Amino acid sequence: MSADWQSELEQQREQKEQYFASHPRSPIPNHADFAGLDYYPIDPDYRFELELHEHDDKEQITVETTADGSQQYVRDGEFRFEVDGEDVTLQAYQPVGGEDRLWVPFRDETNDEETYGAGRYIDLEPEHDRTDEGTWILDLNEAYNPTCAYNEAYECPLIPMENWLDIPVRAGEKAYPGEPVGHSHH
């Protein structure tokens, strides 16, 4: 049976594409140039139900941004899981004074080749991504590109080094087709 979460994810992808193609607040500077979005096929192996191992000492960290600014986050806890037989740990951050959500950004071995060079983000919201048992659904199929992948005018938080993975994560959004892969912004 095709799981509900898969069709839901497909719908989200379609809605995002429509938003980017036509909405006045689309991050694409010129809608006529919008090349569509590119994704890996949805893969259930990249969807995990995990306990968040909360840190005893929830440290506040400063995350640099692409525009030489910075944003404050709290290191809330970490997710531990296995991707293709490799143990992986990702830190989950909470925006300081922001909304109630967890930000799980990561870089991986696909960056610059198949996916956006600066890495990708996942947002977890308690009402959508938390089970009744209190575990979290961490679905790497939901990994998406920072708005900077489409438009350099945006300010995007850079991914803390502790979330740089040395394995490929072939799930979620690929590099924006309108941007030549390997093209560096620096």
C-alpha positions as CSV (number, residue, x, y, z in Angstrom):
1,M,0.0,0.0,0.0
2,S,1.2,3.5,-0.8
3,A,1.5,5.3,2.5
4,D,-0.5,8.5,3.1
5,W,2.7,10.3,4.0
6,Q,4.1,9.7,0.5
7,S,1.1,11.2,-1.3
8,E,1.1,14.0,1.2
9,L,4.7,14.7,0.4
10,E,4.1,14.7,-3.3
11,Q,1.3,17.2,-2.8
12,Q,3.6,19.4,-0.8
13,R,6.2,19.3,-3.5
14,E,3.6,20.2,-6.2
15,Q,2.3,23.1,-4.1
16,K,5.8,24.4,-3.5
17,E,6.5,24.3,-7.2
18,Q,3.3,26.2,-8.0
19,Y,4.1,28.8,-5.3
20,F,7.6,29.3,-6.7
21,A,6.3,29.5,-10.3
22,S,3.6,32.1,-9.7
23,H,3.3,33.6,-6.2
24,P,4.3,37.3,-5.9
25,R,6.5,36.3,-2.9
26,S,8.3,33.5,-4.7
27,P,12.0,33.5,-4.1
28,I,12.6,33.2,-7.8
29,P,13.5,36.7,-9.1
30,N,11.9,36.2,-12.5
31,H,9.0,33.7,-12.7
32,A,9.5,33.3,-16.4
33,D,12.9,31.8,-15.7
34,F,11.7,29.3,-13.1
35,A,13.1,25.9,-14.1
36,G,11.0,23.8,-11.8
37,L,12.3,21.9,-8.8
38,D,14.1,18.6,-8.8
39,Y,13.8,15.8,-6.2
40,Y,15.1,12.4,-5.5
41,P,12.3,9.8,-5.6
42,I,10.5,9.4,-2.3
43,D,12.3,6.6,-0.4
44,P,10.8,5.1,2.8
45,D,14.3,4.1,3.9
46,Y,15.0,7.7,4.6
47,R,12.1,8.2,6.9
48,F,12.8,7.6,10.6
49,E,10.8,7.6,13.8
50,L,13.2,8.7,16.5
51,E,13.5,9.8,20.1
52,L,15.1,13.2,20.5
53,H,17.9,12.8,22.9
54,E,17.7,16.1,24.7
55,H,20.9,17.8,25.9
56,D,21.2,18.3,29.6
57,D,22.9,21.6,28.9
58,K,21.0,23.3,26.1
59,E,23.6,25.6,24.8
60,Q,22.8,28.7,22.8
61,I,24.8,29.0,19.7
62,T,25.3,31.7,17.1
63,V,24.8,30.5,13.5
64,E,26.4,32.6,10.8
65,T,24.3,33.5,7.8
66,T,25.1,34.0,4.1
67,A,24.7,37.8,4.5
68,D,27.4,38.1,7.1
69,G,24.7,38.2,9.8
70,S,24.0,35.7,12.5
71,Q,21.0,34.0,14.2
72,Q,20.6,32.5,17.6
73,Y,19.6,28.9,18.2
74,V,19.5,26.6,21.1
75,R,20.9,23.1,20.7
76,D,17.9,21.3,21.9
77,G,18.9,17.6,21.4
78,E,20.1,15.2,18.9
79,F,18.7,12.4,16.6
80,R,20.7,9.2,16.3
81,F,20.0,6.9,13.4
82,E,21.5,4.8,10.7
83,V,21.7,5.6,7.0
84,D,22.9,2.8,4.7
85,G,24.5,1.1,7.7
86,E,26.3,4.2,8.9
87,D,25.6,5.7,12.3
88,V,24.5,9.3,12.0
89,T,23.9,12.0,14.6
90,L,22.1,15.2,13.7
91,Q,21.7,18.1,16.1
92,A,18.2,19.7,16.3
93,Y,18.1,23.4,17.0
94,Q,15.4,25.6,18.3
95,P,15.2,29.2,17.1
96,V,15.7,31.6,20.0
97,G,12.5,33.6,20.6
98,G,11.1,32.1,17.5
99,E,8.3,29.7,16.8
100,D,8.0,26.3,18.4
101,R,9.9,24.1,15.9
102,L,13.1,22.2,15.5
103,W,15.6,23.1,12.8
104,V,17.6,20.1,11.5
105,P,20.0,21.3,8.9
106,F,22.7,19.1,7.3
107,R,25.4,18.9,4.7
108,D,26.3,15.6,3.1
109,E,28.4,14.0,0.4
110,T,25.9,14.9,-2.4
111,N,26.4,18.7,-1.9
112,D,27.9,20.5,-5.0
113,E,27.3,17.5,-7.2
114,E,23.7,16.5,-6.9
115,T,22.4,18.8,-4.3
116,Y,22.8,22.5,-3.2
117,G,26.4,23.1,-2.2
118,A,25.6,24.8,1.1
119,G,23.4,21.9,2.4
120,R,19.8,21.5,3.1
121,Y,17.2,22.0,5.9
122,I,14.5,20.0,7.6
123,D,11.9,21.7,9.8
124,L,10.0,19.7,12.4
125,E,6.8,21.0,13.9
126,P,5.4,19.4,17.0
127,E,1.8,19.3,15.7
128,H,2.8,17.7,12.4
129,D,6.0,15.7,13.0
130,R,5.5,14.4,16.5
131,T,3.8,11.1,17.3
132,D,1.4,10.5,20.2
133,E,4.2,8.6,21.8
134,G,6.4,11.7,21.8
135,T,8.8,10.5,19.2
136,W,9.6,12.6,16.1
137,I,9.3,11.7,12.4
138,L,12.5,12.7,10.8
139,D,12.0,12.3,7.1
140,L,15.0,13.1,5.0
141,N,12.7,13.0,2.0
142,E,11.5,16.4,3.3
143,A,15.0,18.0,3.1
144,Y,14.7,21.3,1.2
145,N,17.0,23.9,-0.1
146,P,17.5,27.2,1.6
147,T,16.0,30.1,-0.3
148,C,19.6,31.2,-1.1
149,A,19.7,28.3,-3.6
150,Y,17.3,30.2,-5.8
151,N,18.1,33.8,-5.0
152,E,21.3,35.3,-3.5
153,A,19.3,38.2,-2.1
154,Y,18.1,36.1,0.8
155,E,19.9,35.6,4.1
156,C,20.2,32.0,5.0
157,P,21.7,30.4,8.2
158,L,24.8,28.3,7.4
159,I,24.8,24.8,8.6
160,P,26.8,24.2,11.8
161,M,29.8,21.9,11.3
162,E,28.5,19.3,13.7
163,N,25.8,18.5,11.2
164,W,28.1,17.9,8.3
165,L,27.7,14.3,7.3
166,D,30.4,12.3,5.5
167,I,27.8,10.1,3.8
168,P,25.6,10.8,0.8
169,V,21.9,11.5,1.6
170,R,20.1,10.8,-1.7
171,A,16.7,12.0,-0.5
172,G,14.7,15.3,-0.6
173,E,15.4,18.2,-2.9
174,K,18.2,18.2,-5.4
175,A,20.1,21.2,-6.7
176,Y,17.9,23.9,-8.4
177,P,17.9,23.1,-12.1
178,G,18.1,26.8,-13.0
179,E,21.5,26.9,-11.3
180,P,24.4,25.1,-12.9
181,V,25.7,22.5,-10.4
182,G,29.2,23.0,-9.2
183,H,28.7,26.8,-9.8
184,S,30.2,28.4,-6.7
185,H,28.9,31.6,-5.1
186,H,32.2,32.5,-3.5
